[in-house]
Amino acid sequence: MKIRSIDAIALEIPLRKNFGGSTYNVLTRCTVITRLTTEGGLVSEVYNGDNRDDGRRIVRLIHEDLAPRLKGLGIFEGERIWEAMFALTHVARYARKTLLEAIACVDCAVWDVAGKALGKSVCALLGGYRTRLPIISIGGYYVEGKTHADIGREMEAYREAGMAGCKFKVGGLTPEDDAARVKTARTAAGPDFVLAVDANRGWSAQDAIRFARLVEPLDIRWFEEPCHWYDDVAMMARVRQSTRIPVTAGQSEITSHAIRRLVDAGAVDFVNYDASEGGGVTDWRRAAGVCAAAGVQMAHHEEAQIASHLLASIPHGTYAECFADPDRDPMWQHVWANRPTIKAGMMDVATAPGFGITLDGALVDKYRVS
């Protein structure tokens, strides 16, 4: 069963307000839909990423550079397909990060169509360890005028939406001010609510350690990307040695080799490598293998439509992540037409063949960009 064609579509959905972390702003929900068609007529349909700047470039890379290399290859030749695409990362004219995102789109489409050909979900193909997993919402954004009372209401809203917890944004204020915000979230959410914190590389090691010591009594599940980008591995190792809170990183990496370096440096307790940023399912599995051997647990940055299959397929998978605030992620709320049930903090993993994703065609047409 061979590849006949690969099509990609960029979507951009304007948001009602700015959802900002310590180092970035979010004004649109962007993603790329990939449709791979086999010579026998099977069609994949997946979406990947929240690419605020690169959606159109990713689509061009898929159409002009990746698809011509893959036409005629068999859909079960996944490693051969992946190597054919990854070889382009050695060519100087390509921006590697954007290219890896394009590779991820195609790789996920290959896994989707392979599952459809076999009548099995991607989770089942990868190991099928469980059929459901806990899910948490990303939140705690820095929004102008937001008060501590608003933080409390936000945590209550996540509970009402069926979330098991929240990954809360920090790193944009002083350690003391952000610790006060997290304390408000914990008080509002209660002791049985999972609460992780994410600094998005916002602090020095010294500030990250100071913050960690302030929030240690609040039962924080993990402290994600605590330190600035330029020496983050060494600085995270320092933070990890200085606090009881587990340290998480990996979403900013684009290869499993970089994940191995995080693990070898003793910098992490959890890895949240993103299959939509780092070359797709094929390379995510390699990173998961590295972590399994080292006793490091796997998380995943966003992308529950992909991550639920990956995390549920392995014993050391943790939480799926989503944006439970309807204003933050219209893809999750509306465009993903057959999103699985969320109840009592748990998400069912889709059992339909492939990733089991059905998209709302009218909304895709409304928000597609050329």
Secondary structure, 3 states (H helix, E strand, C coil): CEEEEEEEEEEEEECCCCCECCCCCCCEEEEEEEEEEECCCCECCEEECCCCCCHHHHHHHHHHHHHHHHCCCECCCHHHHHHHHHHHHHCCCCCHHHHHHHHHHHHHHHHHHHHHHHCCEHHHHHCCCCCEEEEEEEECCECCCCCHHHHHHHHHHHHHCCCCEEEEECCCCCHHHHHHHHHHHHHHHCCCCEEEEECCCCECHHHHHHHHHHHHHHCCCCEECCECHHHHHHHHHHHHHHCCCCEEECCCCCCHHHHHHHHHCCCCCEECCCCCCCCCHHHHHHHHHHHHHHCCEECCCCCHHHHHHHHHCCCCECCEEECCCCCCCHHHHHHECCCCCEECCEEECCCCCECCCCECHHHHHHHEEC
